[in-house]
Amino acid sequence: MCAVKDAIPNLSPVWTRSTNIIVAKGEGSYLYDIEGNAYLDFTSGIGVTNTGHCHPRVVEAIRKQAGLLLHGQAAIVYHQPMLELVEELKTIVPKSIDGFFFSNSGAEAVEGAIKLARHATKKPNIIVFQGSFHGRTVGTMALTTSKTIYRSGYQPLMPGVAVAPYPYSYRYGWSDEQTSQWCLEELEWLLHSQTAPFETAAILIESVLGEGGYVVPPKSFMQGLREICTKNEILLICDEIQSGFGRTGKWFAFEHFDIVPDIITCAKGLASGMPISGVFSSLEIMKKWIPGSHGGTYGGNAVAAAAATATIQAMRDEKMLENAQERGRQMINGLKSLQKKYAVIGDVRGIGLMIAIEFRDAKRKPDADTTKAVIEACKRRNLLLLNCGTWNNNIRIIPPINVKEKEIEKALAIIEDALKEVAG
């Protein structure tokens, strides 16, 4: 194992790291290091391993496909795994979504969605929201506003991007409806002051804000947003990269708001850890995308596509979405009980198993120090958690969506012990 550890200094330091654990294997909700220590993983690889680590059904699909075809380039041949994935996806997306394009990463999916929107509408500009995270490629940096680190030193950024306020009720200190109304009014103002409807191709929004703080928007806001897009002939793109594939207790988070977007981007939980992402829209819109103007060597890889199909089937057959709802309620109820005991917890919010604990100090200022200390205290107790939010003052709770009741109980007990140590 010394040789393995010796390779660590050769890795680029551009990666920031929340731990120095060297993982040997993963199983279910646990990761195991090279010394055999077990860690309860409530990060899911940043919302990727929604079916848990190495779900047997997904592993078997990967093994089987690896012996048949590793790579069939999508511009040269059709291959069976991609076609099977399309058929499986058609059972879970809205009926109006019947066109599918595959890439490798979330950022690639967002780049593809923006290119599609510009071709389909013949309009240049994009509206995004404060706190957004859509990727770190050259194009998606301009769409990402959650932290300056993701764009610092890389300017000039892609032009044609305007930023509207996201309905973050707790931050503003308003009710959901006050926040919703104000944000919709600000969006209308933006369309009159920065980018007119005739030059706005799309509005891009995370159905639940991810890196920016795990904020669930009010239903009235999302419905108002849909109305604004329809009225102004602007395409609505819902970024479901972190919130999709059962994370919120539904296949896609936008389903909670009774809306249907024009374009969906997905990645992360789609294939339980294999690299695949998607841009989904109507064929009517897809047919306006000029052939050959977009593509990719590995998009829709055969092995990754087989893993994605197995992921969807496992989620459905094992009722993982229902489990996400039940275990999510368990987690939120437990955290709200802790909130009553510890004043440093300013807010507990979430939907399904996409949950945040926001820490504030006595003056209601963002408290990143306590957040970091609680995460470190949990790590010493073998519970892995991540922060999020512009001020790094939120802990995000994202276990696999098939997490067990006892594992939630264990995590809550560890978090309480950590709070006693840090804030008791």
C-alpha atoms as one frame of an Amber mdcrd trajectory, in Angstrom:
protein
   0.000   0.000   0.000   2.998   2.304   0.396   3.206   2.642  -3.378  -0.404
   3.793  -3.486   0.158   6.475  -0.844   3.353   7.553  -2.546   1.337   8.592
  -5.596  -0.708  11.193  -3.687   1.834  14.057  -4.126   1.664  13.548  -7.885
  -2.017  14.459  -8.068  -2.783  18.020  -9.120  -3.481  20.266  -6.119  -6.261
  21.985  -8.062  -8.583  19.408  -6.480  -9.736  20.585  -3.078 -10.287  17.698
  -0.671 -12.687  17.195   2.209 -10.791  14.101   3.463  -7.507  12.245   2.990
  -9.182   8.835   3.086  -7.884   6.275   0.585 -10.904   4.174  -0.321 -10.562
   0.476  -1.111 -14.230  -0.318  -1.746 -17.777   0.861  -1.307 -20.935  -1.037
  -0.454 -24.389   0.434   0.075 -24.167   3.531   2.297 -20.573   2.780   3.354
 -17.057   3.412   2.108 -14.140   1.313   3.385 -10.575   2.576   3.486  -7.452
   0.519   2.800  -7.165  -0.285   6.503 -10.712  -1.635   6.670 -12.339   1.303
   8.464 -15.992   1.865   7.552 -17.368   5.345   6.866 -21.063   6.138   6.635
 -21.153   8.104   3.384 -23.763  10.865   3.364 -22.074  12.599   0.412 -22.866
   9.981  -2.252 -19.948  11.313  -4.284 -21.756  14.682  -4.425 -25.147  13.184
  -5.198 -23.931  10.534  -7.637 -24.270   7.113  -6.011 -28.015   7.442  -5.441
 -28.451   3.655  -5.466 -25.597   3.267  -2.985 -22.072   2.109  -3.687 -21.811
  -0.855  -6.058 -25.489  -1.739  -6.260 -25.489  -5.404  -7.363 -27.907  -4.845
 -10.239 -25.846  -1.985 -11.641 -22.567  -3.859 -11.184 -23.950  -6.885 -13.012
 -25.150  -4.712 -15.916 -21.671  -3.173 -16.178 -19.954  -6.571 -16.111 -22.259
  -8.008 -18.730 -21.948  -5.053 -21.076 -18.158  -4.857 -20.680 -17.925  -8.307
 -22.199 -20.029  -7.325 -25.217 -19.095  -3.785 -26.260 -17.075  -1.108 -24.480
 -17.435   1.714 -26.993 -19.663   2.272 -29.990 -19.282   5.878 -31.106 -22.709
   7.513 -31.383 -22.007   9.313 -34.667 -20.908   6.053 -36.311 -23.239   3.331
 -35.002 -26.343   2.830 -32.915 -25.761   0.529 -29.992 -28.284  -1.437 -27.990
 -27.527  -0.008 -24.507 -28.195   3.572 -25.612 -31.454   2.617 -27.300 -32.532
   0.639 -24.238 -31.728   3.650 -22.054 -33.904   5.897 -24.215 -36.811   3.470
 -23.865 -36.335   3.410 -20.087 -36.118   7.201 -19.866 -39.334   7.586 -21.839
 -41.150   5.915 -18.930 -40.092   8.575 -16.416 -39.893  11.916 -18.263 -42.927
  14.038 -19.223 -44.605  12.927 -22.444 -43.535  16.124 -24.217 -39.877  15.176
 -23.686 -39.119  12.728 -26.477 -35.650  13.751 -27.703 -32.435  12.594 -26.028
 -28.767  13.545 -26.353 -26.014  12.048 -24.183 -22.706  13.426 -22.919 -20.322
  12.524 -20.096 -20.583  15.198 -17.392 -23.019  17.702 -15.968 -21.108  20.659
 -17.371 -21.206  19.087 -20.825 -24.961  18.640 -20.520 -25.421  22.305 -19.589
 -23.181  23.419 -22.458 -25.260  21.262 -24.793 -28.530  22.659 -23.468 -27.350
  26.243 -24.007 -26.218  25.451 -27.546 -29.552  23.759 -28.249 -31.517  26.721
 -26.885 -29.560  29.201 -29.006 -30.059  27.209 -32.190 -33.727  26.500 -31.491
 -34.648  30.115 -30.722 -32.061  31.970 -32.818 -31.551  34.155 -29.738 -28.246
  34.650 -27.862 -28.783  35.439 -24.183 -29.257  33.256 -21.105 -30.676  34.112
 -17.674 -29.402  32.250 -14.606 -29.938  32.733 -10.865 -27.906  33.848  -7.870
 -26.234  30.947  -6.111 -26.301  28.755  -9.209 -23.813  26.031  -9.999 -23.855
  24.738 -13.565 -20.239  23.668 -14.095 -16.626  24.773 -14.355 -15.956  24.600
 -18.088 -15.278  27.834 -19.937 -18.927  28.253 -20.925 -20.557  27.080 -17.708
 -18.332  29.268 -15.512 -20.282  32.242 -16.807 -23.497  30.538 -15.694 -22.185
  29.664 -12.212 -22.628  32.246  -9.448 -22.456  30.241  -6.203 -18.834  31.112
  -5.375 -16.204  33.385  -6.894 -13.569  30.604  -6.745 -15.190  28.868  -9.717
 -14.539  31.834 -12.024 -11.740  33.862 -10.412  -8.761  34.365 -12.695 -10.532
  32.949 -15.741 -12.087  36.124 -17.090 -13.235  37.296 -19.547 -16.234  34.987
 -19.276 -18.786  34.083 -21.922 -20.994  37.144 -22.566 -24.757  37.192 -22.879
 -25.537  36.005 -19.333 -27.838  37.880 -16.919 -28.372  36.946 -13.262 -31.689
  37.040 -11.389 -32.326  36.457  -7.646 -33.166  32.913  -6.547 -36.063  32.656
  -4.057 -33.953  31.952  -0.954 -36.557  32.788   1.684 -34.425  32.146   4.758
 -31.651  34.402   3.488 -34.058  37.293   2.889 -35.969  36.711   6.088 -39.308
  36.727   4.287 -42.134  34.247   3.870 -42.015  31.958   0.852 -44.788  33.902
  -0.857 -43.170  37.299  -0.238 -39.897  35.959  -1.591 -41.579  34.325  -4.578
 -43.436  37.495  -5.568 -40.360  39.693  -5.209 -38.142  37.361  -7.234 -40.720
  37.122 -10.031 -40.980  40.912 -10.110 -37.187  41.189 -10.260 -37.130  38.735
 -13.150 -39.705  40.794 -15.033 -37.604  43.901 -14.310 -34.521  42.145 -15.665
 -36.368  41.385 -18.916 -37.038  45.110 -19.257 -33.598  46.333 -18.170 -30.880
  43.840 -19.137 -31.968  41.259 -21.694 -35.182  41.664 -23.647 -37.356  38.635
 -24.447 -36.542  38.915 -28.152 -32.848  38.347 -27.350 -33.258  35.803 -24.519
 -32.969  32.171 -25.581 -33.463  30.471 -22.228 -33.815  30.763 -18.496 -31.671
  28.150 -16.756 -32.532  27.170 -13.184 -31.649  24.436 -10.722 -34.984  22.941
  -9.697 -33.543  22.832  -6.179 -30.517  25.070  -5.654 -27.517  22.807  -5.118
 -24.053  24.183  -4.412 -25.666  27.524  -3.536 -27.276  26.140  -0.389 -29.832
  23.385  -1.038 -32.706  25.829  -1.302 -36.156  24.579  -2.324 -37.996  27.280
  -4.300 -41.675  28.014  -3.578 -44.103  26.290  -5.913 -45.601  29.662  -6.840
 -42.206  30.857  -8.033 -41.583  27.890 -10.296 -45.075  28.139 -11.752 -44.631
  31.887 -12.254 -41.298  31.239 -13.949 -42.942  28.758 -16.314 -45.594  31.374
 -17.179 -42.981  34.068 -17.853 -41.068  31.743 -20.174 -44.181  30.717 -22.081
 -45.449  34.290 -22.406 -42.111  35.564 -23.703 -41.204  32.570 -25.914 -38.165
  31.808 -23.758 -37.129  28.188 -23.236 -37.130  26.957 -19.637 -34.150  24.714
 -18.838 -34.340  22.792 -15.557 -30.941  21.692 -14.310 -31.632  18.348 -12.612
 -28.002  17.316 -12.421 -27.959  17.143  -8.613 -31.690  17.043  -7.879 -32.682
  14.362 -10.393 -33.071  10.593 -10.363 -34.904  10.171  -7.101 -32.876  12.549
  -4.968 -35.945  14.572  -3.908 -38.362  11.627  -3.779 -39.489  12.086  -7.373
 -37.642  11.247 -10.566 -37.058  14.979 -11.139 -37.428  17.831  -8.672 -39.492
  19.946 -11.081 -42.297  17.414 -10.628 -42.896  18.826  -7.142 -43.969  22.115
  -8.721 -46.378  20.765 -11.369 -44.427  22.258 -14.259 -42.781  20.835 -17.358
 -39.547  22.418 -18.644 -38.611  22.689 -22.296 -35.168  21.198 -21.702 -33.821
  18.997 -18.886 -30.163  18.493 -18.051 -29.106  15.500 -15.957 -25.978  13.618
 -14.884 -24.745  12.546 -11.418 -27.323   9.991 -10.206 -28.258   8.807 -13.698
 -25.844   5.849 -13.733 -24.846   5.261 -10.101 -21.285   6.451 -10.636 -20.582
   5.783 -14.307 -19.928   8.952 -16.344 -22.971   9.801 -18.437 -25.137  12.898
 -18.732 -28.066  13.966 -20.822 -29.877  16.797 -22.543 -33.557  15.914 -22.867
 -36.110  17.955 -24.798 -38.868  17.588 -27.349 -37.947  16.318 -30.778 -39.559
  19.463 -32.148 -36.877  21.513 -30.402 -34.101  18.980 -31.043 -34.748  19.107
 -34.797 -33.740  22.780 -34.762 -30.240  21.790 -33.583 -28.035  21.890 -36.682
 -26.647  18.367 -37.342 -22.923  18.144 -36.661 -22.819  21.358 -34.612 -22.574
  19.404 -31.367 -21.318  15.953 -30.428 -18.667  14.115 -28.434 -16.502  11.028
 -28.641 -17.699   9.183 -25.548 -21.250  10.523 -25.149 -23.711   7.728 -24.391
 -20.944   5.194 -23.818 -22.266   1.627 -23.998 -21.168   0.564 -20.513 -22.372
   3.778 -18.898 -25.707   3.526 -20.728 -26.190  -0.042 -19.487 -25.479   1.151
 -15.943 -28.023   3.958 -16.334 -30.754   1.572 -17.480 -30.040  -0.736 -14.547
 -30.076   2.264 -12.194 -33.550   3.358 -13.278 -34.872  -0.188 -13.080 -33.412
  -0.729  -9.610 -34.836   2.565  -8.357 -38.283   1.632  -9.629 -38.348  -2.025
  -8.599 -36.926  -1.374  -5.127 -39.170   1.671  -4.502 -36.204   3.920  -3.819
 -38.164   7.103  -4.528 -40.665   6.209  -1.835 -37.764   5.434   0.496 -36.229
   8.846  -0.225 -39.479  10.471   0.878 -39.739   8.418   4.088 -36.097   8.649
   5.100 -36.079  12.336   4.145 -38.916  13.018   6.581 -37.049  11.035   9.221
 -33.872  13.051   8.655 -35.576  16.451   8.618 -37.625  15.683  11.727 -34.475
  14.580  13.548 -32.563  17.687  12.477 -35.426  19.995  13.477 -35.319  18.423
  16.940 -31.617  19.254  17.087 -32.369  22.778  15.896 -34.420  23.336  19.053
 -31.408  22.384  21.185 -28.648  24.219  19.317 -29.023  27.915  18.445 -26.234
  27.686  15.863 -28.654  25.856  13.561 -30.459  28.669  11.809 -32.428  26.613
   9.328 -33.188  23.030   8.361 -34.665  22.622   4.904 -34.921  20.191   2.044
 -37.044  17.811   0.103 -36.607  14.056  -0.061 -32.957  13.305   0.657 -31.635
  16.666  -0.536 -31.357  18.383   2.845 -29.383  21.287   4.312 -28.473  22.464
   7.801 -27.649  26.195   7.744 -25.477  27.573  10.534 -25.734  31.174  11.738
 -24.063  32.955  14.647 -25.761  34.968  17.400 -26.012  37.973  15.052 -27.567
  35.800  12.321 -24.415  36.033  10.224 -23.302  32.993   8.182 -21.166  30.742
  10.396 -18.684  28.843   8.234 -16.397  28.047  11.183 -19.049  26.060  13.051
 -20.065  24.334   9.832 -16.505  23.192   9.201 -16.033  22.126  12.824 -19.207
  20.006  12.811 -18.188  18.319   9.554 -14.744  17.538  10.985 -16.246  16.214
  14.222 -18.559  13.958  12.215 -15.648  12.727  10.123 -13.768  11.724  13.294
 -16.852   9.648  14.094 -16.765   8.089  10.586 -19.672  10.035   9.067 -18.813
  11.823   5.819 -20.581  15.107   5.052 -20.017  18.051   2.705 -20.653  21.751
   3.005 -22.323  24.034   0.481 -23.543  27.603   0.151 -21.872  30.802  -0.937
 -20.506  31.332   2.597 -19.760  27.616   3.209 -22.178  27.701   6.123 -24.434
  24.808   5.151 -24.029  21.078   5.627 -25.709  19.089   2.874 -27.227  15.725
   3.700 -27.226  13.486   0.610 -27.117   9.783   1.478 -28.052   7.130  -1.081
 -31.800   7.187  -1.691 -32.002   3.547  -0.551 -30.439   4.445   2.807 -31.805
   2.420   5.714 -33.745   3.736   8.709 -31.010   2.616  11.114 -28.376   4.438
   9.053 -30.354   7.678   9.347 -30.622   7.091  13.096 -26.868   6.523  13.297
 -26.116   9.691  11.315 -28.426  11.790  13.500 -26.733  10.449  16.635 -23.295
  11.311  15.244 -24.413  14.806  14.224 -25.795  15.384  17.724 -22.528  14.217
  19.300 -20.630  16.575  16.974 -22.906  19.489  17.905 -22.357  18.768  21.609
 -18.605  18.902  21.036 -18.615  22.018  18.863 -21.543  24.078  20.129 -22.608
  22.421  23.374
